[in-house]
Amino acid sequence: MALNPAYLSPAKLVRKGDVIPFPLAKNIPGDTDDAANEKGSTIRLREIPYNYTSFSDREIVMRLLGDDAWQILLDLRGERKTGRSARMLYEVLGDIWVVERNPYLQDDLLDNPKRRAMLIEAMRHRLRDIERRRSLDNNDTAPLDTNFETLALERSRKVIVLLERANQAVDKFEAEFRETWDFRKKVERRLSKITRRDNIAFDGLARVSHVTDATDWRVEYPFVVLTPDSEIEMAGLVKGCIELGLTPRQNARRWWPR
């Protein structure tokens, strides 16, 4: 059976200096549609890298940065100069998103704290660079009139809002690895009293095999997969899961427990 490369860490697939071509996404309703095109709007292709899912850029931005963040990005789109800051922000979102949607990468980063720290530091470095460019842009811009100065200040304010949201997303991303590690240990201690430890699976293969959706949306990944030896263990496992809070969740968006 062929192995889906989407489940492998990009670091294991790409050699230094390689160029990765990302396929252009089809128009997605709510992101780029025929109605917008008829009005003369610019066709927007996917800019967030590593996104092999059906989620559009708009949906990813709203999930990671908040519902109003997409409109802020649209407001800033027409004011781009080099587009470098936008690319760096999208790279941060792409790094977070690819890990959120890929249990194999989650396991890899959980098992490798050093690699995880390097990834998080790379995200923070990009955000610091965006802030540096924002500051330089403010200092180098000589206002020609009051209206120009007002527009520049408003643009800077919007960038600050996005940076704050992005830093919060990275902070949450980092903290939830430790929370997930600790919670896995807690679940294992509780449920191993009822069934054998090798019947308690947290690995990516087990979780992907029992996902609730067969499409690449994969709305609900299980936190743990239990394979009891007999029906006698079932009642105790169900009770343990309820006590641990491992009951079906509505509208879950992330791969770790709430």
C-alpha positions in Angstrom: 0.0 0.0 0.0 1.4 3.4 -1.0 2.3 5.7 1.9 0.6 9.1 1.8 3.4 11.7 2.0 1.1 14.1 3.7 1.5 12.1 6.9 5.3 12.5 6.9 7.2 15.4 8.4 8.3 17.9 5.6 11.8 17.7 7.1 12.0 14.0 6.2 10.8 14.5 2.6 12.7 17.6 1.5 16.4 18.0 0.9 18.1 21.3 1.5 17.7 23.6 -1.5 14.6 21.7 -2.9 11.7 23.8 -4.2 8.3 22.5 -3.3 5.6 23.3 -5.8 2.2 23.7 -4.1 -0.9 23.0 -6.2 -3.2 26.0 -6.7 -6.5 25.5 -5.0 -9.8 25.6 -6.9 -12.1 28.4 -6.2 -13.9 27.8 -2.9 -17.4 29.2 -2.2 -17.0 32.0 0.4 -13.4 32.5 -0.5 -13.3 33.2 -4.2 -16.6 32.7 -6.1 -18.2 33.5 -9.5 -20.2 36.3 -7.9 -17.1 38.1 -6.7 -15.4 37.6 -10.0 -18.3 39.2 -11.9 -17.8 42.3 -9.7 -14.2 42.5 -10.8 -12.6 41.2 -7.6 -9.1 39.8 -7.9 -9.1 36.0 -7.9 -7.3 34.9 -4.7 -5.4 31.7 -4.7 -4.2 29.8 -1.6 -1.3 31.5 0.1 -1.0 29.4 3.3 1.6 26.7 2.6 1.4 23.0 3.6 -2.4 23.1 3.4 -3.4 19.8 1.8 -6.9 19.9 3.3 -10.2 21.3 1.9 -10.1 24.3 4.2 -9.6 27.6 2.4 -7.2 30.3 3.6 -10.2 32.2 5.0 -11.3 29.3 7.1 -7.9 28.7 8.5 -7.3 32.3 9.3 -10.6 32.5 11.1 -9.9 29.4 13.1 -6.5 30.4 14.2 -6.7 34.2 14.5 -10.4 34.9 15.0 -13.4 35.6 12.9 -12.5 39.2 12.2 -8.9 38.5 11.2 -9.7 37.6 7.7 -11.3 41.0 7.0 -8.3 42.7 8.4 -6.1 40.7 6.0 -8.3 41.7 3.1 -8.1 45.4 4.1 -4.3 45.1 4.2 -4.1 43.1 0.9 -4.4 46.2 -1.3 -1.7 48.0 0.6 1.0 45.4 0.2 4.4 46.6 -1.1 6.7 43.5 -1.3 4.2 41.1 0.4 7.0 39.7 2.6 5.2 40.3 5.9 2.1 38.6 4.6 4.1 35.6 3.4 5.8 35.2 6.8 2.4 35.4 8.6 1.0 32.7 6.2 4.0 30.5 6.9 3.4 30.7 10.6 -0.2 29.8 10.1 0.8 27.0 7.7 3.2 25.5 10.2 0.5 25.5 12.9 -2.2 24.1 10.6 -0.2 21.3 9.1 0.6 20.0 12.6 -3.0 20.4 13.8 -4.3 18.3 10.9 -1.6 15.6 11.0 -1.4 13.2 13.9 1.9 11.8 12.6 3.6 15.2 12.9 2.0 15.7 16.3 3.6 12.4 17.5 6.9 13.4 16.0 7.0 16.8 17.7 5.8 15.3 21.0 8.6 12.8 21.0 11.3 15.4 19.9 11.2 18.5 22.2 14.3 19.9 20.5 12.7 19.8 17.1 9.5 21.2 18.5 11.5 24.1 20.1 13.2 24.8 16.7 9.8 25.0 14.9 8.3 27.3 17.5 11.4 29.6 17.5 11.2 29.8 13.7 7.6 30.9 14.0 8.5 33.5 16.6 11.4 34.7 14.5 9.0 35.4 11.6 6.6 37.3 13.8 9.5 39.4 15.2 10.6 40.2 11.7 7.1 41.3 10.8 7.1 43.7 13.8 10.6 44.9 12.8 9.3 45.7 9.3 6.3 47.4 10.6 8.4 49.7 12.9 10.8 50.5 10.0 7.9 51.3 7.7 6.5 53.7 10.3 9.8 55.4 10.8 10.7 55.7 7.1 7.3 57.0 6.1 7.2 60.8 5.9 3.6 61.9 6.0 2.7 64.1 3.1 -0.6 65.2 4.7 -2.9 64.4 7.6 -4.9 62.0 5.6 -1.8 60.0 4.6 -0.6 59.9 8.2 -4.0 58.7 9.4 -4.0 55.8 6.8 -0.5 54.8 7.8 -1.4 54.7 11.5 -4.5 52.7 10.7 -2.5 50.2 8.7 0.0 49.9 11.5 -2.8 49.3 14.0 -4.2 46.5 11.9 -0.8 44.8 11.6 -0.4 45.0 15.4 -3.8 43.3 15.9 -2.7 40.4 13.6 0.7 40.1 15.3 -1.0 39.9 18.7 -3.4 37.2 17.5 -0.5 35.3 15.8 1.6 35.4 18.9 -1.3 34.1 21.0 -1.8 31.3 18.5 1.9 30.3 18.8 1.7 30.5 22.6 -1.3 28.2 22.6 0.3 25.9 20.1 3.4 25.5 22.3 1.5 25.1 25.6 -0.8 22.4 24.3 2.0 20.0 23.5 2.8 19.9 27.3 -0.9 19.6 28.1 -1.3 16.8 25.7 1.7 14.9 27.0 0.6 15.2 30.6 -3.0 14.3 29.7 -1.9 11.2 27.8 0.0 10.0 30.9 -3.1 10.7 33.1 -5.3 8.7 30.7 -2.8 5.8 30.6 -2.6 5.7 34.4 -6.4 5.6 34.8 -7.3 3.2 32.0 -4.4 0.8 32.5 -6.1 -0.3 35.7 -8.8 -1.7 33.6 -7.1 -3.1 30.5 -3.6 -3.8 29.3 -1.4 -0.8 28.4 -0.9 -2.0 24.8 -4.7 -1.7 24.4 -4.4 2.1 24.9 -3.2 3.7 21.7 -2.3 7.3 21.2 -0.3 6.9 18.0 -1.1 8.6 14.7 -2.0 5.3 12.9 -4.6 4.3 15.4 -6.1 7.8 15.5 -6.2 8.2 11.8 -7.7 4.7 11.4 -10.6 5.7 13.7 -11.2 9.3 12.6 -14.9 10.2 12.3 -14.6 11.5 8.8 -13.3 9.7 5.7 -12.5 12.9 3.9 -9.5 15.3 4.3 -11.6 17.5 6.5 -11.3 15.0 9.4 -13.3 17.1 11.8 -12.9 14.9 14.8 -9.7 12.9 15.6 -10.0 10.7 18.7 -7.6 11.5 21.5 -7.1 7.8 22.3 -8.1 4.5 20.8 -9.1 1.7 23.1 -9.1 -2.0 22.1 -10.3 -3.9 25.2 -9.7 -7.7 25.4 -13.3 -8.5 26.3 -16.7 -7.0 26.8 -16.1 -7.2 30.6 -13.7 -4.3 30.4 -16.1 -2.1 28.4 -18.1 -0.7 31.4 -14.9 0.3 33.3 -13.4 1.9 30.2 -16.5 3.9 29.5 -16.7 5.1 33.1 -13.0 6.0 33.0 -13.4 8.0 29.8 -16.3 9.9 31.3 -14.3 10.7 34.4 -11.4 11.9 32.3 -13.7 14.1 30.1 -13.1 11.9 27.0 -16.7 12.1 25.8 -17.8 13.2 22.3 -17.2 16.9 21.7 -19.2 19.3 19.6 -17.4 21.5 17.1 -13.9 20.5 18.2 -11.3 22.3 16.2 -8.0 21.0 17.5 -6.3 17.6 18.1 -5.7 18.0 21.8 -8.2 17.8 24.7 -10.0 20.9 26.0 
